[in-house]
Amino acid sequence: MWYKVRNFKYNGFSGRELDGYAAYKAQFIKWTNDPGIAICLCSDGKKRFIPTFALEGFNCSEYEKQTYNKGRPDIFGIPCHS
C-alpha cells in the first residue's frame, strides 16, 4: 500500500510533522531498530527512513509487530526528514 507522506523532521530521538506533503509516496518495507521508524520504498525509487507518524493512514496493526535487536530498541536513531 502506498501512503502519502506528511512533511516531517526527525532528529534521531523525536520528530514532528511540518506543513504539507512530500513530493513522493511511500510503501512500508520493514521496521528499523528505532521505535516507530520504518524503511520505506518511495515512489521516486529511493529507500528512506520514515517515522510512521508521517505516513498518512498507516495502521501498525496491519503489519508485523516491531521487534528489536537483542530485545532493546535504539535510543538514538538516524536523523531524517521529508
C-alpha positions in Angstrom: 0.0 0.0 0.0 1.3 3.5 -0.9 1.0 6.2 1.7 1.1 10.0 1.3 4.0 11.3 3.4 3.4 14.4 5.5 6.4 16.6 5.7 8.4 15.8 8.9 11.6 16.4 10.7 13.2 13.7 12.9 16.4 14.3 14.9 17.0 10.6 15.8 15.2 10.9 19.1 11.9 12.8 18.5 10.1 14.1 15.5 7.4 16.5 14.4 5.1 17.0 11.5 5.5 20.0 9.3 3.0 21.6 6.9 2.3 20.0 3.6 3.3 16.7 2.0 6.5 15.3 0.5 6.8 15.1 -3.3 6.7 11.3 -3.1 4.5 8.5 -1.7 6.0 5.6 0.4 5.4 1.9 0.8 6.4 0.1 4.0 9.2 -2.4 3.6 10.3 -3.2 7.2 10.9 -1.9 10.6 14.2 -0.4 11.8 15.5 -0.9 15.4 14.4 2.7 16.1 10.8 2.7 17.6 8.2 3.8 15.1 10.7 4.3 12.2 10.3 2.2 9.1 12.4 1.7 5.9 10.1 2.6 3.0 10.3 2.4 -0.7 9.4 5.7 -2.1 7.6 6.5 -5.4 10.8 8.2 -6.7 12.7 4.9 -6.4 14.6 5.8 -3.2 14.5 3.9 0.1 14.1 6.2 3.1 13.8 6.0 6.9 10.4 7.4 7.7 8.6 7.8 11.0 5.2 6.1 10.8 3.5 9.2 12.2 4.3 10.8 8.8 2.6 8.1 6.8 -1.0 9.2 6.3 -3.4 6.4 7.2 -0.7 4.0 8.5 -2.0 1.4 10.9 0.6 -0.6 12.8 -1.8 -3.5 13.4 -1.8 -4.2 9.6 2.0 -5.1 9.8 4.2 -7.4 11.8 5.0 -6.2 15.3 8.1 -4.2 15.6 10.9 -6.2 17.3 14.3 -5.1 18.4 17.8 -6.5 18.0 18.9 -8.0 21.3 15.5 -7.2 22.7 16.3 -3.4 23.0 15.4 -0.5 20.7 18.0 2.1 19.7 17.9 5.1 22.0 19.1 7.4 19.2 18.2 6.6 15.6 19.2 8.1 12.3 18.0 11.7 11.7 15.8 12.1 8.6 13.3 14.5 7.1 10.9 14.6 4.2 
